[in-house]
Each structure stands twice: as structure tokens, then as C-alpha cells.
């Protein structure tokens, strides 16, 4: 689903950032609330845009159960409850109120992302795999790339390299790491082959090629500025 918006509600800034960073890597758009009252305000102002809510239970001003009840008065939007408590009675209570999923802290961010994707697929059907990175649109199913709406021909290796950079947006990647993940472990040649591929990709992306930054002494990073 294009432009999927997820509201993260948690009073712990570090927890919000952890979840946000993992979801951003998957191309989701994020809204944040630090307490229950703010969550209700953001939801009411963006009701038609938000596709899923990650909702902490224990919060100041208004707890997660109260937020859940309020939202369920007018919406069946998918909601995943996040809690430090894992008691069976709490989980049953949450499901009775209309929770779609219940995840106990601490949890694996990768598992959380997997559950988010599963619920979105269940709620909205097959997720559209078109992702927009500053005018560079990747179609993961068709394995095609468009730049500012125009088809851009990339070789299979160029596509895989570009996608790896996009999937790790804002992260500096060493040449060795790129080789291991894009060429896998069966490549024993010179890592400078990456530089050659990057040069070709930049040329094909035109003005958007500047988003692929050279990190001296390290490798490359995709960053939209």
C-alpha cells in the first residue's frame, strides 16, 4: 500500500525511535505521540491517513486502554498493543476491546515489523510494493525503477545494489558489507567493482544520483537532501 502511515504511541523516546527507525527502513511513514491525549489528537486530525497504530499500554495522561476505547468508538483501524506486562488476563482484556495484536516488551524489532506487515496485508490486502525515495520509485514486484515518473533501465546487479542502498537509507555502508549482501559471499574479485556500478547508477538516476554519497574511507550512503 503506497504511503502507509503508522502512528507510534509510547512515552519512551528511545522506544519510539527504535520502532521508527526499523519501520522507516521499510518505507512506512511515521507519526508519533508521547502520551494518550496526544495520540487521540493526532488520530482525530489524521483519521483518513493513518493505517495502523502501535499503542503502548502504560502512559501518562491517558493510558493505552483508554485510547483504545476512544478510537474503537469510531474506527476499526488495526491496533497493536505494546506492553511490558505479559499476563494472559491482560491479553484477553485487550482482545475483548478490539486489539488486533499484542506484543510484550522487550521484543525483536524485526518480529514487530513482520507482524506489522502481516496485519496490514490482512487488513488492506496485498501491500503495494511501490516505494518512493525522493522521486526514485522502486517496484519490488516488477523489479523496476522510475525516476521522476520516467522508466530507468538498470541491470539486475545495478537494481540489487540500488535497492540495498535504499533499504539502508541514511546508513553508511562499507564496500565489504555491500559485497556480502549484494554479491553475496561467492564474489572474490576487487571491491572496486562497486565503484564502477555506483558510477553507472548515478548516471542513470540523473540529478537524483547525488543522493548516493561517497563516504571516504568507508563506502557509500543513500541520503535525500
N, C-alpha and C positions, 0 to 999 in steps of 0.2 A: 504494500500500500504506500503510495507516494506521500511524502510529507507526514509521516506518522508522528504524532505529538504525544509525549508521555509526561505526566505530572508526577514528580518525586516529592513526597511529603515526609520529612524527617527532621527532627530538631537538632540532629548532629551534623554539622557542616562536613566533617570528614566522611561520614557515611553517604551523604548526598553526592559528594564529589566522586567517591569511589564508583557508585552506581552510574552516575552521569558519564564518567569517562568511558566506561565499558559500553554504554548504550550509544554514545556519540560515535564510537568506532563502527557501529553497525548502521550508521546513517540516520538514527532517530533524532527528532528534535525534542529538546528538553525544556520543561518549565519546572520551577522549584518553589516550595513553600516550607517555611521553617516551623510552622505550628498549624493547628487545626483551623483557626479562624482565617489565616491567610490562605489555606487550602480551599476553603469554601469560597472565598472572594475570587481567587484565580479561576476556580472551576466555573463559577457563575458567569464570569466575564469571557470565558473561552469554551463554553459548553459545546459549541458546534465543532471545535477544532481538536479537543483532547480525545485521544483514542484509548488510553489506558492510564490507570492511576496506581502508583506504588505507594502504599499508605502505612506509615508506622503507627503502632498502637499507642505507646506511651509518649505523650507530647504535652507541652504546656498549653494553657488557654482552652483547648478543646481536644480531647483525646481522639484516637482513631475510630473507636466505636461510634462516637457522636458524629464524626464527619461522615462515616459510612451511612448511618441512619439518614442524615440530611440529604446526602447525594441520592440515596435509593428512593427518596420521595418523588424524584423527578427523572431519574436516569438509571439505565441498566448497563452503563459503561463498565467494561471489565476492570476489576479491582483486585490487586494482590496485596495482602496484608503482610507487613514485616514486623516481627516481634522478637523480643529476647526471651519470651516465655514459650514453652513448647508443650504445655499441658493439653491433654485431649479435650477437656471441657472447654478451654478457650477456643480451640479449633472448631469444635461443634457449634459453639456460640457464633463464631464468625460466619460459618456456612449458613446458619439459620438467618443471619442478617443479610446474606446475599454476596458473600465473598466468593471470588472465582478461584483463588489460590491462596495458600497460606504458607509462608516461608519463615523459618525460625533462624534468628541470628545466633552465631555467625554463620554465614553461608558463602558458597563459592560464587563469585560474580558471574562466572561463565555459566553456571547452572541457572542463575537468576535470568540471564539473558536468554537462555534456551527456553525457560518457562514463559518468559515474556513473548517470545516469537511463537510458541505453541498456542498461547491464549489468543494472540492477535489473529493467527491463522484460523483458529476455531470460531472467533467472533466475527471476523470480516472476510473469511475465505482466503484463498491463496494470496500471499503477500506479493505485491508488485515489486520486482527486483530492480526497478529503475532508481538509481541514486544519483543525486545532483551534488557535485562538488565545485561550486563556484562557476557553473557553466559547463563543466565537464560531466556528462551524464553517462553512467555505466548501466548497461542492461545485462544483468548477471545471467539471465536465462539464455539470451541470444548471443552473449559474449561480444557485444558491440559497444562502440563508443561514439558519442556525439559531442561536438564542441560548438557551443552557441547554436545548437539546433542542426548542425551540419554533420553528416556521417564522416567519421575519420577512420581510415583503414590502418589497422595495426596487425602485425604478425602475431601469432599465438604467444610467443615469448614476450613481445612488447606489451601485449594485453595483460599477461600474467604479472609482469613487472609493474606496470602502471597500477593495476588493481591492488597489488601488495602495498604499494606506497599509499594509495588512497585508504585502504583498510587500516593503515597505521598513521593516519593523518596527525601531523604535529609531533611525530616521534622521529628522532634521529636514528637512522638505520645504518649499521656498518655494512661494508661490502660483503664481508663473510656471512653476516646474517641474511642478507638478500640472496646470496648464492645458495645458502642452505634451504631457504624457504621457497625460492622461485625456481632455481635449477635443481633443487633437492641435493642429496648427498652423492649423486652419481656424476658430478661435474668436477673435474680435476684440473681444468685449464686456468688461465690467467684471469684474475678478478677484474682486470681492466675491460673485459668484455661487457661488464655492467656499464662502464662509462660510455662505450660505443652505443649500447642500447638506449641509454638515457639521452644521449645527443639526438638520436633519431626520434625518440618520443617527444622531446621538447620541440623539435622542428615540426612535427605533425600536429602538436597542440597549438601551434602559433603563439599568440600573446599569452595563452594560458600556460605555456611552457615554463614561465617564470615561477610558477607555483612549486616546481621541483627545484629545491635549493641544494646546492653543494655544501656539505658540512666538512670543511677542511680537516683532514686527519681522521675523519670518521667515515663518511659515506654520503647519504642523501636523506632529505626530508621533504615531504609534501606539506606545504603550508599555504593557506589562502591569505593573502594580504591585500 
